[in-house]
């Protein structure tokens, strides 16, 4: 078969229209079969596996929309072009939503059809099929959540395996958006405590007093509004695992109380005088340099060493770019399933752009980028027009001489604030952090937006 030859199925209950399209497509060198209704089309499709289906919308029995949905469900890579003499705004919306390559009006305009077929052929030539669940190379199984085959990720998997038999405290350190909670959940899922609760708390999202109550609980009358006793997460987690996310943002007072939990396995609820016990395994995570904070007197050294019995450093996405195609496959399948959009492919130039990007927001930024692409994608293939990479249009900010993690993070936060015109709520959403935490970061680094 020639590279420019397609298998085409023409479906129309109007014999004149069907014959016209069939003759025209055959004259262009394509292999063409036809059907007079949707049921017959499904049978012909099974026999011939065409690349493109040109189908009328208004047909007796199964209409073109139902045929479109069935074809995309069984063969997402097949391009379906709908033809109708009864166009409406809702029909066009439904067609694109359900994965049609295009939606054309009758009477037939062969020049217009040729133009659409040309785009279809060009897109198919540059298309990379996205792996689907069930494919041998699909990056995850239903029981796996972490995606990656880079050697640095394999070392993390080995460490998780080594931790599977104990309850050793673990410190997860990485940039924002790298998947620290996924690693923590994997440690829990592969431990003897897998059937016990896994509880995660974002230490940066709550004020100190609220965080203390959240972790340790409180007794009735401990503060205004404490009308009853309330158990904290350490008590509720039982013999499970508790993740203290962004522990670097805690205050020295709370750090002292967490040290007691690690050393003595006990704590006092807020306002309480009776000690409570906990058997929970503690995993802490941070995107800050805790060693630097210790040297600056902002984090307790004894707590740091108690938490860092085992430290797992999760690499940023820019250091494992070979994993990006696998992540794209996993994220696209998940997002398209959740949104009901049959996205099954991405152009090679789009994939190249994703691999070339530095991803300052890491996997979370990639997820947001692909979710937006799936929503805006007009067809079942993501193109460069569907992809918006944050910061591409912004003027680069001067690179500071200090290349420490803190300096790089402050520069990225300043860039996002500039991109959002100083809108802190929107900046916090893009960065994947809480508004209170963003406020603390801007104060710490004295960030301003002109």
N, C-alpha and C positions, 0 to 999 in steps of 0.2 A: 504494500500500500504506500502511495506517495505521502511525503510529509504534510502536503497541503490537502490531502484527501480525508474527508470525514464521512463517518456513517451517520446518515440522517433519517429520522422517522417523521413523516408528515401525517398529521392527524386532523381530519376535517370531515364533517358529515355532508358538506357541499362538494359534490363530485367535481364541479368545474374549478373551484378554488384548489382542491386537492391535486387535480391533474396539472394545473398551471404551476403550482409550487414544485411538484415532483419533476416535471420536465425541466424547469429552470435550474433546479439544483443538480440534476443529472448532467445538464449541459455544461456545468462548471466543473465536472469531473468528480462529483461526490457519489457515494453509494447510497441510493435512496430506496426506502421502502415506505409503504403507506398503510393507513388504517382509517376506517370510516367512523369509528367511535372509540370511547375510552377503554372499554373492555377488550376490544380487538387490539388496541394499541398496547395494552399490557402484555398480551400474548406475543405480539410481534417484537416487543421490547425484549422479552425473555429469549426469543430465538436469535435476535440480531445484535443485541447490546450496542445500540447506536451511541455516538458521541453527543449528538444534538437532537432534540425533539422540538419540532415546530407544530404547535397544536392550537386549534380553535378553542375558544372558551365556551360558547353556547352550543352544546351538543346534547342530544337526548340521552337519558340515563346518567352516565358519569360525565360531568362537565370538565372543562379544562383545568379548573382549580383543584378538583379532587385528583385528577390525573397528575398534576404537578406535585401535590403532596405525596402521593404514592411513589412516584418516580424518585423524588429527592430522598424519601425515607429508605428506599432500597438501593439507590445508586447516587450518592451525593455528588459525585464528580460529573454526572450527566448535566449538560446545559439545556434548560427548557425555555423556549421563547413562546410567549402567549400571543395569539392573534384574536382580535375581537372587533366587531362592528358596533358594540354596545358599551363604549368606554364610560367610566365614571371615576371620580376621585377615589372612592373606596376600593374599586376594582384594581386600580393601579397600586394603591397602598398594599392591598392583600397580595398582589402578585409579587412585589418586591420582598415583602415580609416573608413569604413562603419560599423564597429562593429562586424566583424566575430570573433568567439572565436579562430579559427585556420584555417589554409589554408594548405591542405594536397594534395600530389601528387598521381596520379594513375600510375601504377596498384596498387590495394588495398594492403596495408600491415596491416593485422589485428592486429599484435602486436603494431604497431605504433598507430592505431586507439584506441586500448585498453588503451595505455598510455595517449593519449589525453583525452579520456573519463574519465579516472581516475582523471586527473587534473580538469576536468570540474565538476565532482561529488564532489571533495574535496572543490573546490571554492564555489560551490552552497551551500554546507553544512555550510560554514563559512560566507555567504553573508548576508548583511543587506540591504534590499531594500531602496532606497532613495525615500522620499516622492516626489510626483509630484503635480503640480498645479491641483486643483480639488479635491485632497484628503482632507478630513475634517480636518486633522491635519497639512496640509501644512502651514508653518510659516507666509506667507504673502499673502495678496490679491493684485490685480494689483494697488490699490491706496496706499498701504503701502510699505515703504522702510526700516524701522528699524525692525530688527529681534531680538526678545528676549522676554522671559517670566519670567526671573529671577526677584525676588522682587525689586531689585534696578532699573531694567528697567521699571517695572510697575510704580514705583514712578516718573520716568521721564515722562512717558505718562500722569500721573495725572497732573504734573506741566505744561506740554504743554497744557492740557485742561484748566487749570486755567489761562494761558496766552492768551487764544484764543480771549478774548474780548477786549484786549487793545493793546497799542503800547509801553509797558514798555521795556527799554533796558535790554538785557540779556547777561550774561557772561557765556560761555561754557568753562569749564576747564576739561582737561583730558590728558592722554598720547597721543602720536602720534599714529594715525591709528585706533582710537576708533569710528570714525564716527561723528565727530563734525558737519560737513557740513550737514549730513543727519538729525541730530536733528534740525539744523537751518532751513532747508527746511521744516521740519514738522511743526515747529512753524509758519513759513510763510503760509504754505498751510492751516493751521487751524485758520488763523486770518482773520479779515475783509478785509485785503489787499491781499487776495489770488490771485486776478485777476490782481494785479499790478506786476511789475518786481521783481524778486529776483536776486540780484547781489552779487557775491562773489569775494573777492580780497585777494590774499595771500600777506600779508604785509612783509613776510620774503623773498619773491622771487625777490623784486625790490629794487634798491638803493633808498635812501631817496628822492632825487629830482624826480626820475621817479615815485615813489609812490605818491608823492604830486600831480604831474600832472595827474596821473591816477585817483586819488580821486576827486580833485577839478577842473581839467581842466586847460587850459592856454589860454592866449590871444596871438594874432599874435605878434611875435618879442620878446616874453618873454625870449627865450633862443635860441641858435643856432639850427636851424632846425624847429623852430616853425613858419611855413610859413602861417598858418591860425589859427583862433580861434578853440578851441576844448573843447567840454563839458566833464566834469568829471563824475565819476560814481555816485556821490551824486546827480548830476543834472539829469542824465539819469535814475536813479532808481525811480524818481518821488515820488509817495506815497507808494512805495513798501518797500522792505527790503534789507538792505545791510549788508553782513557778512564781518567783518574785521577779517580775519583768521590770527592767530599767531600775535596778536597785541602786545605781549610782546617783539617783536623784533623791534618795532618802536623806533625812536629817541625822545628825549625830545622836540625838536622843533616841530616835527609832532604831538606829544601828545598834545601840547598846542593848536594846530589848531583843533584837534579832539575834545578837550574839548569845544571849542567855538561852534562847530557844535552841540554838545549835549546840551549845555546850551541855545544857541540863535537860533538854527536851521538856521544858516547862515554861509557863508564862502566867501573867496575871491579866484578867480582862480589865478594861478601862473602868476605874472606880471600884474594882473588886479587891478583896483581901484574901480570897482563897485561891491557892495556886491551881492551875489547870495543867494537864499533861498532854503531850502530843507525840505521836509516833510517825509523823509525816516525813517523807524524804523531801529535802529542800534542793531545788534547782534555782539558781539565780541567773539573770541575764542582764547585759548592759551594752550600750554602744559607746560608752565613755571609757577613757583610759583610767582604770581604777588605781593602778600603780602610781600614776601622776597625781591623782586626787589624794592618795595616801601621803605622798611627799609634800603636798600642799596643805596637809592637815584637814582636808575636807572629807576624808573617809577613814574609818577606823582600820588600823593595820591588822589588829587581831581578827576582826571580822573578815577582812580581805583574805587572810590566809586560811581561815576556817571555811570560807566559801570555795576557795580555789584549790581544793584537794585534787580535783581533776578539772582542767580547763580545756574547753573545746572552742577553737577559733574558727568561725564559719567564714569562708572566703567571700568577698564581695563578688557580684556577678561579673564585673570587669576582669576578674582573675580566673574565671572559668567560662569563657565565651563559647567553648566547644559544647557546653550544655544548653546553649540558647535554643537550638532547633528542637531538642527534647522538651524543654520547658514550653516552647511555643505549641508543640503538639498537645501536651497535657493541658495547658491553659485554654487553648482554643476549644478543645473537646469539652472541657468543664463549662466554660462560659457559654458556648453555643448551645449546649444541652440545657443550661439553666434559663437562657433567654429564648429558647425555642427557635433559634436561627440556624439553618442548616449550612454553616460555614465549614468547608471541607478542604480548602486549599489556600495557598498563599503564593504570590508570585516570587520568583527567584530574586528579583531586585528588592522586593520588600523584605525578604529574609536576610539578604545581604545588609540592608540598612539596619535591621534589628541587631545583627551580629556586630556591626561596626560601632553602634552607639555605646557610650561608656556606662550608662545606667547608674547615675548617682543615687537613684532611689531603689536600686537593686531589683529583686524579684517582684516586690510590690509595685514598683513603677512599670515593669513589664506587664504585670497583670492588668493594671489600669489602662495601659496603652492598648492592649489586645481587646479588653472589654469594650473600649470606645470604638475600636475598629470593627468589632462584630456588630455593634449597634448601628454604625453608619454604613457598613458594607452593603452595597446595593445588590450584590450577587453572592454566590457561594464561594467566591475567591477574594481574599484580601489583597488589595493593591496599595501602591505607595500613597495614593490619594486618601486612603482610609487611615493612614498612620500619622499620628502627630507626636513627635518626640520633644519632650519638654526642654526648653532652653535653646532649641535650634535657631530661633529667630532673634534671640536676645543677644545684646552686645556682651562679649565676654568680660567678666570682671577681672581686675588684675590678680594674678596668682601671687599669694603671699610668699615671702621668703621662707616662712615657717611651714614646713610640709607635714606637721604632725596631724594626727587624726582629728584633733580638736579644731585645728586651723582649716583643714579641708571641710569639715562639717559646717563650721561657721560660714565659710564662703558659699557652700551650697544653700544653706538656709537664707543667706542674704540674696542669692540669685533668685530663689523661689519667691521671696518677699517682693523683689523687684518685678518679677514676672506677673505677680498678682496685684501690682499697684499698691502694695502695703496692706492688702486684705488678709488679716491674720487667720480668719476662719478658713478661707480658701487655701491659704498656705499650709495650715495645719493638716487639712484634708489631703493635699498633695504629698506632704511629707510623711503622712501616716502616723501622726502624733496628736496628742490632745492640745487644745488651745492653752490650758494652763502651763503645760510643759514648754510650748513655744514661747510664751511670755517669759518663762525663766531663762530660756536659751538666749533670747534677745537682750535680756538684762545682763546675763553673764558675759556676753560678748559685746555688749554695747552696740547692737546693730541698729541702724537707722535706714529708712528708705526715703530717698530724695524725691 
